[in-house]
Amino acid sequence: MTEREWDKRLHVKTIGREDEANANYSPYEPTPYAVLERLAESGCVTRRHHLLDYGCGKGRVAFFMATAVGCRVTGIDHSQKLIDLAKENRRASRTGDRVTLACCLAEQYEPRDENAFFFFNPFSEKVFAGVLRRLTESWREKPRQLTLLCYYPSEAYIECLEGAPELRRLTTVDCRDLFGGKNPRERIEIYRFPGDDK
């Protein structure tokens, strides 16, 4: 399906780039639906997960994953304008009852019961490092399995992930074939904080 067809099926409006950004936060650019389909098919996110989408924008990841795998999703974004648009989508979506939205800075968000975390380069390496510190603290306070999903990761993001001693690289979801097969960044790198929960 095309991007427009997916938006129509989900009863949302997520197409289009929004250039509201600053030195630490990237402009809104939605994750391609083809990538989200690949993620859903991978089995790395299931109904048992509570997914946190950092830099959720208009909510595409949230509404797709809530529909495709039945998980709960929390979306956060630094932009009140984007959160307002995501809330309009939540009202129209059939899975809006599984989606929570909040306007806040990523590095200030206190993880609660979320156990999976999605990133599409939403902010600078400095902010990402701060988010990783918060996730590590949350895991140390309450040990449990936490899964990090990084689409189109930058070298700086990978360095941060590899530099976190508690994290283990789990797998890669290859997405190169979706976009001509040449760009090595077209992938989802999956890391995990270990835990006893299945």
C-alpha angles and dihedrals in degrees: 000000000000124000090257092049091052092049090051093048091050093042092235139117110223104138121116138052121264116204097202099128143129138200093289103031127062126226117265112272116162120233108250112259090230089062091049090050089053091049092050091049092050094070091226090120119043140169090276092063128094102207123205114203110203110209092013095175109180092355105256096144091046098051094040096049093043088054100038100045104011096238127146114251134199116196122196130184136169091226118085089195091059093044089052089053090047089052090054088053091049091055091052098040123094090220097046091115089069094051128083121187132197137175109224144116112275095229090055097049113110110215112232120177096335112127103177126052128197125203130181096177091283096163147009126295088253092058091042090054089051091050090050089052090053092048091049091050091048091050093048092049092047112016111215138131111284121183123204118200116193117186119199091358121202121226088251091056091049090050090053091049094046090047094058104092095201094055123089124198106239107180147314124247103210114218100166094108090060091065107034098292100259108094111085091199090066094100142090113239112206123203130175141203103217123245142161094245116099 
